[in-house]
């Protein structure tokens, strides 16, 4: 590695994590402390209210059970609770069975093409490319491609700056116009020569051992078609929302995807970091690039769509907990809900697509796990409207009972992600699990119903926001 690269790496060392990189520091800002204290005051107050309103709860339950509709709702709620509890125990069992695959030797590592699509990313794309170039991966086996998807800012300039330092180690391309992330990746797939494709978002950085850990399952499992990386939040030093999301990401990836990986059926390989076997990609590439929904070209959910199509062809999809990427997330509520809407629409679309094959003989071996994962996803979607109507009815009819019981439920059910995070990382940061649950329950509850109603709409929603890069 030449000295120029070494010097440039030092200049952006804060953006390139080491093997033991921990992006979280103890919150020092006063607002973080105030929010956490407020969270616990709310939940303690809720517990106090529930204790002193036991007679009111009993009277309400008796009144509800005395009507036909109330009895039906109670039975449905009870059945859902039993199902969710059972599914949680099942996931817990799968989680304890999961083990990440250790990196194979340099000699066994496959040739790898890393594709970085970028749109209006600014200087961050430079840090992304430099972190990838710093990977502990045989240089002769690593091809690095960066594709500017018609950005309106200085993204192309920073790609050229990275090119000046890295030289032939990176190839940069510019789309003639903004065609969307899917088309940028499509160009990368067709340009790439590696046995394995790795896709990395242009607002992410990786550890030095991330790439080799990510692609090793392809060597040890010939049926493996795709691998999901482990995503953490990069910009969580000051803003409150990233602190909350970081705790949520740990549960989503390190618990849920670990369980899914045990079933060899991870449902989504994230755009921030994912790997695909070359042959698996080209088997579904024509269908993927031409995918439509309700007559409209699909320009969102390219990661979930690729995963779905690879699963449909009988391949295994795994998760590598030891392959870390750190990505930027929205710091404002408007950016957060738009990101969730995009994810929600993609989830609706791909669950419809999955329903068409998951109950067929789509792969060798057991298919029960894949079907259970689908049923769980499907139930979340179809129950979103009844639950929101029930919630609104409860708010109007019994507002005090609703708020107190909901906050107490949040305290109880959020304790698992908090404890899980504390066990894996820092206990001082685990309390954000409670704050995130309050935010989601009262501020983002409408996302899934809205995403269902607008599933046919397209658009990335967040990339045109005016933000400082």
C-alpha positions in Angstrom: 0.0 0.0 0.0 1.6 3.3 -1.0 2.3 6.1 1.4 -0.2 8.4 -0.3 -3.0 6.0 0.7 -1.7 5.8 4.3 -1.6 9.6 4.7 -5.1 9.9 3.3 -6.4 7.2 5.6 -5.0 9.1 8.6 -6.9 12.2 7.4 -10.3 10.4 7.7 -9.4 8.0 10.5 -12.5 9.0 12.3 -14.6 7.5 9.5 -12.7 4.2 9.2 -13.4 1.8 12.0 -10.8 -0.6 13.4 -11.5 -4.3 14.2 -12.7 -3.4 17.6 -14.6 -0.3 16.5 -17.3 0.8 19.0 -19.3 3.7 17.5 -21.1 4.5 20.7 -19.8 6.7 23.4 -21.6 7.5 26.7 -24.0 10.4 26.0 -22.7 13.7 27.3 -25.2 16.0 25.8 -27.8 17.3 28.2 -30.7 16.5 25.8 -29.9 12.8 25.8 -29.9 12.7 29.6 -33.2 14.6 29.7 -34.9 12.3 27.2 -33.7 9.2 29.0 -34.9 10.5 32.4 -38.2 11.6 30.9 -38.6 8.1 29.5 -38.3 6.5 32.9 -40.4 9.0 34.7 -43.2 8.2 32.2 -42.9 4.5 32.6 -42.7 4.7 36.4 -45.7 7.0 36.4 -47.5 4.5 34.2 -46.8 1.6 36.6 -48.1 3.7 39.5 -51.3 4.5 37.6 -51.9 0.9 36.6 -51.5 -0.2 40.2 -53.9 2.4 41.5 -56.4 1.9 38.6 -56.8 -1.9 39.0 -60.5 -1.6 39.8 -61.0 0.5 36.6 -59.2 -2.0 34.5 -61.2 -4.9 36.0 -64.5 -3.0 35.3 -63.5 -2.2 31.8 -62.5 -5.8 31.0 -65.8 -7.0 32.5 -67.7 -4.5 30.4 -65.8 -5.5 27.2 -66.3 -9.2 27.8 -70.0 -8.8 28.2 -70.5 -7.8 24.6 -70.1 -10.1 21.6 -67.5 -7.9 19.8 -65.6 -7.3 23.0 -65.4 -11.1 23.5 -64.2 -11.6 19.9 -61.6 -9.0 20.2 -60.4 -10.5 23.5 -60.1 -13.9 22.0 -58.2 -12.6 19.0 -55.9 -10.5 21.2 -55.2 -13.6 23.4 -54.5 -15.8 20.4 -52.1 -13.2 19.0 -50.3 -12.9 22.3 -49.9 -16.7 22.6 -48.6 -16.8 19.0 -46.2 -13.9 19.5 -44.9 -15.4 22.7 -44.4 -18.8 21.1 -42.6 -17.2 18.1 -40.3 -15.3 20.4 -39.4 -18.5 22.3 -38.8 -20.2 18.9 -36.5 -17.3 17.8 -34.7 -17.5 21.1 -34.0 -21.1 20.5 -32.7 -20.4 17.0 -30.6 -17.5 18.2 -28.7 -19.8 20.7 -28.1 -22.2 17.9 -26.5 -19.6 15.6 -22.8 -19.2 15.1 -21.1 -16.9 12.6 -18.7 -18.5 10.2 -15.0 -17.7 10.7 -13.0 -16.3 7.9 -11.3 -18.7 5.6 -7.7 -18.4 4.6 -6.5 -15.9 1.9 -5.9 -18.8 -0.5 -9.6 -19.9 -0.2 -11.1 -16.4 -0.4 -13.1 -15.9 -3.6 -12.5 -13.1 -6.0 -14.7 -10.3 -4.9 -16.3 -7.3 -6.7 -17.5 -4.5 -4.3 -20.1 -2.2 -5.8 -20.7 1.2 -4.2 -23.7 3.1 -5.8 -23.9 6.7 -4.7 -26.4 9.5 -5.1 -26.0 13.0 -3.5 -23.7 11.5 -1.0 -21.0 14.2 -1.0 -17.7 13.6 0.9 -19.0 10.5 2.7 -18.5 8.4 -0.4 -14.8 9.1 -0.1 -14.7 7.7 3.4 -16.7 4.7 2.2 -14.2 3.9 -0.6 -11.2 4.4 1.6 -12.5 2.1 4.3 -13.1 -0.6 1.7 -9.7 -0.2 0.3 -8.2 -0.6 3.8 -9.8 -4.1 4.0 -7.7 -7.1 5.0 -8.4 -8.8 1.7 -6.0 -10.0 -1.0 -5.6 -7.0 -3.3 -5.4 -9.2 -6.4 -8.8 -10.7 -5.5 -10.6 -7.4 -4.8 -12.3 -5.3 -7.4 -13.8 -2.0 -6.2 -16.4 -0.2 -8.3 -18.0 3.1 -7.5 -21.0 4.4 -9.5 -22.3 7.9 -9.3 -26.0 7.8 -10.1 -26.3 11.2 -11.6 -25.8 13.1 -8.3 -26.6 16.8 -8.1 -23.9 17.6 -5.5 -20.2 17.0 -5.3 -20.3 13.2 -5.1 -18.4 12.8 -8.4 -15.7 15.1 -7.2 -15.1 13.0 -4.1 -15.1 9.8 -6.2 -12.3 11.3 -8.3 -10.4 12.3 -5.1 -10.6 8.7 -4.0 -9.4 7.6 -7.4 -6.4 9.9 -7.2 -5.3 8.2 -4.0 -6.3 4.6 -4.8 -5.4 4.6 -8.5 -6.2 1.3 -10.2 -7.6 -0.2 -7.0 -10.9 1.6 -7.7 -12.8 2.1 -10.9 -15.3 5.0 -11.0 -18.3 5.4 -13.3 -20.9 8.1 -13.8 -24.5 7.4 -14.9 -25.7 9.9 -17.6 -28.7 10.7 -15.4 -30.3 9.6 -12.1 -31.8 6.2 -12.8 -32.1 4.9 -9.3 -30.0 2.6 -7.1 -31.2 -0.5 -8.8 -29.8 0.6 -12.2 -26.5 1.7 -10.6 -26.2 -1.8 -9.1 -27.2 -3.4 -12.3 -24.4 -1.6 -14.1 -22.0 -2.8 -11.4 -23.1 -6.4 -11.7 -22.4 -6.4 -15.4 -19.1 -4.7 -15.0 -17.9 -6.9 -12.1 -15.7 -9.9 -12.6 -15.7 -11.4 -9.1 -17.1 -14.7 -8.1 -18.9 -12.8 -5.3 -20.6 -9.4 -5.5 -20.6 -7.2 -2.4 -22.9 -4.2 -2.3 -22.1 -1.4 0.2 -24.1 1.8 0.6 -22.2 5.0 0.0 -22.9 6.3 3.5 -21.3 3.3 5.2 -17.9 2.3 6.4 -16.6 -1.2 7.2 -14.2 -2.9 9.5 -10.9 -4.2 8.1 -12.0 -7.8 8.4 -15.6 -7.2 7.2 -15.2 -8.3 3.6 -13.4 -11.6 4.4 -15.9 -12.5 7.1 -18.8 -11.6 4.8 -17.9 -13.8 1.9 -16.5 -16.9 3.7 -19.9 -18.7 3.9 -19.9 -19.0 0.1 -16.8 -21.2 0.4 -18.1 -23.5 3.1 -21.8 -23.7 1.9 -22.2 -24.4 -1.8 -26.0 -23.7 -1.5 -25.4 -20.2 -0.1 -26.7 -17.6 -2.5 -26.5 -14.5 -0.4 -25.1 -13.2 2.9 -26.4 -10.3 5.1 -23.9 -8.1 6.9 -24.3 -6.8 10.5 -25.4 -3.1 10.4 -24.7 -0.6 13.1 -25.3 3.2 13.2 -22.4 5.5 12.4 -23.8 8.9 13.2 -24.8 8.3 16.8 -22.5 10.6 18.6 -24.9 13.6 19.2 -28.4 13.2 17.6 -31.0 11.3 19.6 -32.7 9.3 16.8 -29.5 7.5 15.7 -28.9 6.5 19.4 -32.3 4.9 19.5 -31.9 3.3 16.1 -28.6 1.8 16.9 -30.1 -0.2 19.8 -33.0 -1.2 17.5 -30.5 -2.3 14.8 -28.7 -4.6 17.2 -32.0 -6.4 18.0 -33.0 -6.5 14.3 -29.7 -7.9 13.0 -28.0 -9.7 15.8 -31.1 -11.3 17.2 -33.6 -11.6 14.4 -31.3 -12.3 11.5 -29.3 -14.7 13.6 -32.5 -16.7 14.1 -33.4 -16.4 10.4 -29.8 -17.5 9.5 -30.2 -20.7 11.5 -33.1 -21.5 9.2 -30.9 -20.5 6.2 -33.7 -18.0 5.3 -32.7 -14.4 6.0 -35.5 -12.4 4.5 -33.5 -9.3 3.6 -29.8 -8.7 2.8 -29.4 -5.0 3.6 -28.2 -2.5 1.1 -25.7 -1.2 3.5 -23.7 -4.4 3.4 -24.6 -7.6 1.5 -22.9 -10.3 -0.5 -24.2 -12.4 -3.4 -22.9 -15.4 -5.3 -22.3 -14.3 -8.9 -24.2 -17.2 -10.4 -27.2 -16.5 -8.1 -27.3 -12.9 -9.1 -27.3 -13.6 -12.9 -30.0 -16.2 -12.5 -32.4 -13.6 -11.3 -30.9 -10.4 -12.8 -33.4 -10.0 -15.8 -36.4 -10.5 -13.5 -34.9 -8.2 -10.8 -34.1 -5.2 -13.1 -37.5 -5.5 -14.9 -39.5 -6.0 -11.7 -42.8 -4.1 -11.5 -45.6 -3.7 -9.0 -49.1 -2.9 -10.1 -47.7 -1.9 -13.5 -45.1 0.5 -12.2 -41.3 -0.1 -12.4 -39.9 -1.0 -8.9 -37.4 1.6 -7.8 -37.3 0.8 -4.1 -36.6 -2.4 -2.1 -33.9 -3.7 -4.4 -32.2 -5.5 -1.6 -35.3 -7.3 -0.3 -36.2 -8.1 -3.9 -32.8 -9.6 -4.7 -33.0 -11.7 -1.5 -36.5 -12.9 -2.3 -35.6 -14.0 -5.8 -32.5 -15.8 -4.6 -34.5 -17.6 -1.9 -37.2 -18.5 -4.5 -34.5 -20.4 -6.5 -33.7 -22.7 -3.6 -30.6 -20.9 -2.4 -29.7 -20.4 1.3 -29.4 -16.9 2.6 -27.3 -16.4 5.8 -26.2 -13.7 8.2 -22.7 -13.0 9.3 -22.7 -11.3 12.7 -18.9 -10.8 12.5 -19.1 -8.7 9.3 -19.8 -5.1 10.4 -20.8 -2.0 8.5 -21.6 1.3 10.1 -24.1 3.4 8.2 -25.7 6.9 8.6 -29.3 7.1 9.5 -31.7 10.1 9.6 -31.3 12.5 12.4 -34.7 14.2 12.0 -38.2 12.8 12.3 -39.1 13.6 8.7 -36.2 11.6 7.4 -36.9 8.7 9.7 -40.6 8.3 8.8 -39.8 8.6 5.1 -37.1 5.8 5.4 -39.6 3.6 7.3 -42.3 4.3 4.7 -39.9 3.1 1.9 -39.1 0.0 3.9 -42.7 -0.6 4.7 -43.8 -0.4 1.0 -41.0 -2.8 0.1 -42.1 -5.2 2.8 -45.6 -5.3 1.5 -44.5 -5.9 -2.1 -42.1 -8.6 -1.3 -44.4 -10.4 1.1 -46.9 -10.6 -1.8 -44.1 -12.0 -4.0 -43.0 -14.4 -1.3 -46.6 -15.7 -0.9 -46.5 -17.0 -4.5 -43.7 -19.6 -3.8 -43.1 -20.1 -0.1 -45.7 -22.9 0.1 -44.4 -24.7 -3.0 -41.5 -27.1 -3.2 -39.1 -24.2 -3.8 -36.0 -25.8 -2.3 -34.5 -29.0 -1.0 -34.7 -29.9 2.6 -37.0 -28.4 5.3 -39.1 -25.4 4.3 -41.0 -25.0 7.5 -38.8 -22.3 8.9 -39.1 -20.2 5.8 -42.9 -20.6 5.9 -43.0 -19.6 9.6 -41.0 -16.5 8.9 -43.3 -15.6 6.1 -46.5 -16.1 8.2 -45.0 -13.9 11.0 -44.4 -11.1 8.5 -47.8 -11.6 6.9 -49.6 -11.4 10.2 -47.9 -8.1 11.1 -49.2 -6.7 7.8 -52.8 -8.0 8.0 -53.2 -7.1 11.7 -52.0 -3.5 11.3 -55.4 -2.1 10.5 -57.5 -3.9 13.2 -54.8 -3.0 15.8 -54.8 0.7 14.9 -58.6 0.9 14.9 -58.6 -0.8 18.3 -56.0 1.5 19.6 -57.9 4.6 18.4 -61.1 3.3 20.0 -59.2 2.7 23.3 -57.7 6.2 23.2 -61.1 7.9 22.7 -63.0 5.8 25.2 -60.4 5.3 28.0 -57.4 7.6 27.4 -55.9 7.3 30.9 -56.2 3.5 30.9 -54.7 3.4 27.4 -51.7 5.6 28.1 -50.8 4.0 31.4 -51.2 0.4 30.2 -49.4 1.1 27.0 -46.4 2.7 28.7 -46.2 -0.2 31.2 -46.3 -2.7 28.3 -43.5 -0.8 26.6 -41.5 -1.1 29.8 -42.1 -4.8 30.0 -41.6 -5.8 26.4 -38.7 -3.4 25.7 -36.7 -4.9 28.5 -35.6 -7.8 26.3 -33.9 -5.6 23.6 -32.4 -3.4 26.3 -30.9 -6.5 28.1 -29.9 -8.0 24.8 -28.0 -4.8 23.9 -26.5 -4.5 27.3 -25.1 -8.1 27.1 -23.7 -7.5 23.6 -22.4 -4.0 24.0 -22.7 -1.2 26.6 -25.4 -1.2 29.3 -25.4 2.6 29.5 -26.7 2.8 26.0 -29.2 0.0 26.3 -31.8 2.3 27.8 -32.5 3.9 24.4 -34.5 0.7 23.7 -37.3 2.1 25.9 -37.2 5.5 24.3 -37.3 4.0 20.8 -40.4 1.9 21.7 -42.2 5.0 23.0 -41.3 6.9 19.8 -42.5 4.0 17.6 -45.7 3.4 19.5 -46.9 7.0 19.6 -45.0 8.6 16.7 -44.6 5.9 14.0 -47.6 3.6 14.6 -49.1 4.8 11.3 -46.3 3.7 9.1 -47.4 0.1 8.3 -51.1 1.0 7.5 -49.9 3.9 5.4 -47.3 1.8 3.6 -50.0 -0.8 2.8 -52.4 1.9 1.4 -49.6 3.4 -0.7 -47.6 0.3 -1.6 -47.8 1.1 -5.3 -46.1 4.5 -4.9 -42.4 4.8 -5.8 -39.6 7.1 -4.9 -36.7 7.0 -2.5 -38.1 9.9 -0.4 -35.0 10.8 1.5 -32.2 11.5 -0.9 -33.5 14.9 -2.0 -33.6 16.2 1.5 -31.3 19.2 2.1 -28.6 17.9 4.5 -25.1 18.7 5.2 -22.7 16.0 4.0 
